[in-house]
Amino acid sequence: MTEIRLLHNPQCSKSRSALDILQAAGADPEVVRYLDHPPTRAELEHIVDHLDRDPAELVRKDKHFKDLGLDAADYTTRDAVIELLLEHPRLMERPVAVKGDRVVLGRPPELVNDLID
C-alpha cells in the first residue's frame, strides 16, 4: 500500500476516527500533527490542488475564525485559502488524508476509505 499521510489533530473525534479506519484496514499512515508541524506552502498547494472538494471547504469557520474577524467570502479561492492556512494553520479542517495525488477531507471520516487499495 502506498504511503498515506494523515494531517491529524488528536483532540478531534473525526480525526481519531479517520486514523482508526485507516489502521483497521491495514494502513500504517504517516501521522502529522499539523498544529505542531504546520504544512508548508508547497504542501498546502498540493493539498488544495488535489482536494476532492472546493478549496473553501478546507477552512474551518469556527469560533476562532469568527474571533479573528474573518469573512468566509474572502476565502473561497485557492490562493486565499493557502495564504490563510499558512498564517492560521489552526483553521484547517481535519482530518486531511493524502496519498500521492489523491487528497481526501475526512468529513465524514469514512471518506478516507477512498485511499485504501
Number of C-alpha atoms within 10 A of each C-alpha: 11 12 14 21 17 27 26 24 21 14 8 11 13 19 25 16 18 26 27 15 18 21 12 10 12 11 18 15 19 15 15 17 14 18 15 11 10 19 18 12 13 10 12 19 17 16 23 22 16 16 20 13 13 12 20 20 17 23 22 18 16 10 10 13 16 12 8 9 9 13 10 13 8 11 19 15 13 15 14 14 22 26 15 17 22 17 10 16 19 19 20 22 22 27 28 25 32 23 17 13 10 16 24 23 25 22 15 13 23 16 14 24 15 13 19 15 8
